[in-house]
Amino acid sequence: MRRLAAELVPWLLVLALAACGSGTGPGHGEPPANAPTADAVATVEGAPGEPVAEIPVISTEAQMLAHTALPLDAYSLEFDHQLIEKARDKLVADCLVEMGFDLSQYAPYRPLFPEPPPRLPRLRQYGVGIMAEVQQYGYDTPPKYAGPSQPPVPPPMSEALATALMGPVEERPPAEPLEYGPGTVYFPGFTPDSCIGRSWAALEVADHREISTGHGSVLVTNLIVETFNRAKTDSRVVAADDAWSACMKEKGFDVPSPHEAEITYGQLDRAAGIPAATADVECKYATNYFGIRYGVEVAYQKAAIEEHFQELEAIAAAHRITLEKAKAIVDE
């Protein structure tokens, strides 16, 4: 019964915390070690005020796929978020069962995927890069990376179940906003002695809202967004966009950047977008586009870590405690 209950609790949380915007980190465990297959070809200085960057050679798919980590990953829960959610769900399920609730009615609505779909390649954030995929899907995301498009909606909770889960309505604190990278998210309140409150306390999570960002911290989330945006406008990246654009023009496509190409040709019928996506990938490897984007963003992230080192180390220490407790709960 407890195993079934643990599988069903995510659906209860969907109902109870629909506005919380839970993070979507797709896997647990440490991120893979970054092991590029080529050494940096150059230490490249940028314009005044831009950090020096080590630019690696990324001229093949194998080299692109080998680059799996960025410096701020060491302070992010992106790769561990699901582990924490599993531990929370197990604790909540145990709490509800101990209070006498039968969760079997939610059996048909448990998540459709017991484990998350495969992650997109890390450097996909700079655009498409796997030839076999673009030749079949163009700019569309291949189905293997997609989760359920429209999960079934579970039945509404009874008032008694909602009270056990979140506490009496009149005692719940008001919804609390959290401002971070993507915008402002409001989190429904719950009492400390509710099943949700007890679960976060058992995991020693000081602020569940920060865990729900996906990276585990507003600071880390904001730094990831900020460094990506700053790197995107760096003079070396602008030059890389220009070189890529010139390559694309030789192939018959007049677009200023991979981002614009994906917007322009991704809106077309898939068959119409495949030629542009194919040329896009060819030009990325011909101009070392991935290497420049990656190397420049690494430089900005390292600078951000140096500036916020003490705060980030404190965040990492708190995350280690939560992860140790989550692993012990899941492994019980």
Secondary structure, 3 states (H helix, E strand, C coil): CHHHHHHHHHHHHHHHCCCCCCCCCCCCCCCCCCCCCCCEEEEECCCCCCCCEEEECCCCHHHHHHCCCCHHHHHCCCCCHHHHHHHHHHHHHHHHHHCCCCCHHHHHHCCCCCCCCCCCCHHHHHCCCCHHHHHHHCCCCCHHHCCCCCCCCCCCCCHHHHHHHHCCHHHCCCCEEEEECCEEEEECCCCCCCHHHHHHHHCCCCCHHHHCCCCCCHHHHHHHHHHHHHHHCCHHHHHHHHHHHHHHHHCCCCCCCHHHHHHHHHCCCHHHHHHHHHHHHHHHHHCCHHHHHHHHHHHHHHHHHHHCHHHHHHHHHHHHHHHHHHHHHHHC
